[in-house]
Amino acid sequence: MTPTAHSGGLGLAGSVSASSDQLGDTANSFVLPGYTLLNGMVAYTTKIENFTVTAQLNVKNITDTVYYPSASSRSTITTGAPRTFLGSLRVEF
């Protein structure tokens, strides 16, 4: 009898990333404010027939924080991505 691997059930993950205030340009003429981002993931894996099926949902910037990760000048400031959802369904055979 050959053993079979079965990974199943619920999976959760999360992360916190933070950035302190940073200078906005090489002349140090303005400061971009610091920010903290929360990200999360929930997944569920199960067996359906002989297939391993995983449904997963990732959420970036859970709190929908407005933030400015970079700038090249006072008039060219990059805005960070808003809350973003990404779902996936994976079937292994």
TAPE-V126553 format. One line per field, one symbol per residue. ss: DSSP state (h for helix, s for strand, l for the rest). phi: phi as a letter, one per 30 degrees, with the letter a starting at -180 (. if undefined). psi: psi as a letter, one per 20 degrees, with the letter a starting at -180 (. if undefined). A space follows every 10 residues. Layout:
ss=???
phi=???
psi=???
//
This chain:
ss=llllllllss sssssssssl lsslllllll ssllssssss ssssssssll ssssssssss llllllllls sssllsssll lllsssssss ssl
phi=.cdcdbcajc bbaabbbbbd ebddbddhca bdddabccba bbbbcbcbhc cccbcbbcbc hedhddbbda acadcbcdcd ddebcbcbbc ccb
psi=ppqqpoprap pqqrqpqqpr qqphriikir ppqrrpqpqr ppqpprpocj qppppqpppq lgjlpprnhr qirhimpppr papppoqqpp pp.
//
